[in-house]
């Protein structure tokens, strides 16, 4: 399995700076969105350190990414623990940087990452940035938000509709770098040719319904998806920074040239 991708970040309509960062590493088939927090300097620094550290760590551990054949079970793959370790290393790097510079104290970031390996798609997740799978006419949220409103939904305290308008919707319960250690959710699935994965910050997820994301994905060329999603989020008010990566799984029909990694950050 190979992949094609497109990514874009936008400051939105209400913020005066962008604390999101994203990574597209076509060689590793690694894709990361990070939504930083901690003020003008801190948030952008945290998200940038996260994407750079995850990319560097996975490149250093490249040998561990050589998994069994695609027919092997997901449980046999070493990739989940490898990407978990990479996010944990990012957490340590951000926390250490904050200890060095008082102006960066308390900074942290969300992370949603996707690594395609043979026929498998692996995700590592902390915070409320999201991963969606679009397969045919269906869309499914792969990640689970680590947020206060999601905890309230699961406890039956509020409805999903109430959560969309809650004044607490931006409060996350888990982040990378705020503390020295973090619990990382890791998930895996068998990818199919034609699957499209959407990674995004909450600046998109808070403004669009899942069905609206699906409709844009199904009606757009891959390279147009991030722009069209961001444009709609901005039309709705653009309350936050907005970052989107679209990744399409494709059959590997032979050697193809891959580009170097691309990091986008403030």
C-alpha positions in Angstrom: 0.0 0.0 0.0 1.2 3.5 -0.8 -0.3 6.9 -0.1 -1.0 10.3 -1.6 -1.6 13.3 0.7 -2.3 17.0 1.0 -2.1 19.2 4.0 -2.8 22.8 5.0 -2.9 25.0 8.1 -4.7 28.3 8.6 -4.8 30.8 11.4 -8.6 31.1 11.3 -10.7 34.3 11.7 -10.4 35.0 15.4 -6.8 34.3 16.3 -3.8 36.5 15.6 -1.3 33.7 15.5 -1.2 30.0 14.6 -0.2 27.4 17.2 -0.9 24.4 15.0 1.8 22.4 13.3 1.7 19.5 10.9 4.0 17.0 9.3 3.8 15.1 6.0 6.7 12.6 5.6 6.0 10.6 2.5 9.1 8.5 2.8 7.9 7.0 6.1 4.2 7.5 5.2 3.9 9.4 8.5 1.4 12.2 9.0 0.9 14.3 12.2 -1.3 17.2 13.3 -0.4 19.0 16.6 -2.5 21.8 18.2 -0.4 23.7 20.7 -1.4 25.5 23.8 0.4 27.7 26.2 0.4 31.2 24.8 1.8 32.9 21.8 5.3 31.4 22.1 4.5 28.2 24.0 1.8 26.7 21.9 3.6 27.0 18.6 6.8 25.8 20.2 5.2 22.8 21.7 3.4 21.7 18.5 6.6 22.2 16.4 8.7 20.2 18.9 6.1 17.4 18.8 6.0 16.9 15.0 9.8 17.2 14.6 10.5 14.8 17.5 8.0 12.2 16.3 9.5 12.3 12.8 13.1 12.1 14.1 12.3 9.3 16.5 10.6 7.2 13.9 13.4 7.7 11.5 15.9 6.5 14.1 13.7 3.5 14.8 13.1 2.7 11.1 14.3 -0.9 11.5 11.5 -1.5 14.0 9.0 -0.5 11.4 9.8 -3.6 9.3 6.7 -5.6 10.1 5.4 -9.0 9.2 3.6 -9.4 5.9 0.3 -7.5 5.5 -1.6 -10.8 6.1 -0.2 -11.0 9.6 -2.5 -9.8 12.4 -2.2 -6.2 13.8 -1.3 -7.7 17.1 2.0 -9.1 15.6 3.2 -5.7 14.5 5.9 -3.7 16.4 4.6 -0.5 15.0 2.1 0.5 17.7 4.8 0.5 20.5 7.2 2.3 18.1 4.8 5.2 17.5 3.7 5.2 21.1 7.4 5.6 22.1 7.8 8.4 19.6 5.0 10.5 21.1 6.3 9.8 24.6 9.7 11.1 23.5 8.0 14.2 22.1 6.3 14.7 25.6 9.7 14.5 27.3 11.3 17.0 24.8 8.5 19.5 25.3 8.5 19.2 29.0 12.3 19.6 29.2 12.1 22.7 27.0 9.5 24.3 29.2 11.7 23.7 32.3 14.6 25.6 30.5 12.6 28.7 29.6 10.1 30.2 32.2 8.2 31.9 29.3 7.3 28.4 28.0 6.1 27.0 31.3 2.9 25.1 31.0 3.0 24.6 27.3 1.7 21.4 25.7 0.0 20.1 22.5 -2.4 17.6 21.2 -1.1 15.0 18.8 -2.9 12.9 16.2 -0.6 10.8 14.0 -1.0 8.3 11.2 1.6 5.8 10.0 0.8 3.6 7.0 2.7 0.3 7.0 2.0 -2.2 4.3 -1.8 -2.7 4.5 -2.1 -1.4 8.1 -2.9 2.1 9.3 -1.7 2.9 12.8 -2.7 6.0 14.9 -1.2 7.5 18.0 -3.4 10.0 19.7 -3.4 12.5 22.7 -5.9 15.3 23.1 -8.9 16.4 20.9 -7.4 16.6 17.5 -9.0 13.9 15.4 -8.6 11.2 12.9 -11.5 10.2 10.6 -11.8 7.3 8.1 -13.8 7.8 4.9 -14.5 4.5 3.2 -17.0 4.6 0.4 -20.1 6.5 1.5 -19.3 6.2 5.3 -17.3 8.3 7.7 -16.0 7.1 11.1 -14.2 9.0 13.8 -11.2 6.8 14.7 -9.8 8.7 17.6 -11.7 9.5 20.9 -11.4 13.0 22.2 -9.5 13.5 25.5 -11.7 16.4 26.5 -14.0 17.5 29.3 -17.1 17.6 27.2 -16.4 14.0 25.9 -16.2 12.8 29.5 -19.5 14.6 30.2 -21.1 12.9 27.1 -19.9 9.5 28.2 -21.3 10.1 31.7 -24.7 11.1 30.3 -24.4 14.7 31.6 -24.8 16.4 28.2 -25.7 15.5 24.7 -23.3 15.7 21.7 -25.2 18.7 20.5 -24.9 20.4 23.8 -21.2 19.6 23.8 -20.7 21.5 20.5 -21.9 24.7 22.2 -20.4 24.2 25.6 -18.1 26.8 27.0 -15.9 24.0 28.2 -15.4 22.4 24.7 -11.8 23.6 24.5 -10.7 22.0 27.8 -8.7 18.8 27.1 -7.9 16.2 29.7 -4.7 14.9 28.3 -1.9 16.7 26.4 1.7 16.1 25.2 4.4 18.0 27.2 2.3 19.6 29.9 3.6 16.9 32.2 6.7 14.7 31.9 4.7 11.6 31.0 1.5 11.1 29.0 -0.8 8.2 28.2 -0.9 7.7 24.5 -3.9 5.9 22.7 -2.7 3.7 19.9 -5.1 2.1 17.4 -4.7 0.1 14.2 -6.8 -1.1 11.3 -6.5 -2.8 8.0 -6.6 -0.2 5.2 -8.2 -0.6 1.9 -7.3 1.0 -1.4 -9.4 4.1 -1.7 -9.6 4.8 2.0 -9.2 8.5 2.8 -8.0 9.5 6.3 -8.6 13.0 7.6 -6.4 14.3 10.4 -7.4 17.6 11.9 -7.2 20.0 14.8 -10.4 20.9 16.7 -10.6 24.2 14.8 -12.1 22.1 12.1 -13.9 19.4 14.1 -15.7 22.0 16.2 -17.1 23.8 13.2 -18.2 21.0 10.9 -20.5 18.0 11.3 -19.1 14.6 10.3 -21.5 14.4 7.3 -20.3 17.7 6.0 -16.7 16.4 6.1 -17.8 13.3 4.2 -19.6 15.3 1.5 -16.6 17.5 0.9 -14.2 14.5 0.8 -16.4 12.6 -1.6 -16.9 15.6 -3.9 -13.2 16.8 -4.0 -9.9 15.9 -5.6 -7.5 15.0 -2.8 -5.4 18.1 -3.1 -8.5 20.3 -2.7 -9.8 18.6 0.4 -7.8 20.6 3.1 -8.6 23.9 1.4 -12.3 23.2 1.0 -12.7 22.0 4.6 -10.8 25.0 6.0 -12.8 27.4 3.9 -16.0 26.1 5.3 -14.8 26.2 8.9 -13.8 29.9 8.3 -17.2 30.6 6.8 -18.7 29.3 10.0 -16.6 31.8 12.0 -13.1 30.3 12.1 -13.0 30.5 15.9 -9.6 28.7 16.1 -6.6 27.7 14.1 -7.5 25.1 11.5 -5.2 22.3 10.3 -6.1 19.4 8.0 -4.2 16.6 6.4 -6.0 14.3 3.9 -4.3 10.9 3.1 -5.5 8.4 0.5 -4.4 4.8 0.6 -3.6 3.4 -2.8 -2.4 0.1 -4.3 1.4 0.0 -4.6 1.9 -0.7 -8.3 5.7 -0.4 -8.2 8.5 1.9 -7.1 7.6 5.6 -6.8 9.6 8.6 -5.9 8.8 9.9 -2.5 9.4 13.5 -1.3 11.3 14.5 1.8 9.4 15.3 5.0 7.5 18.5 5.2 6.8 20.3 8.5 4.4 23.2 8.7 4.3 25.3 11.8 4.0 29.0 12.9 
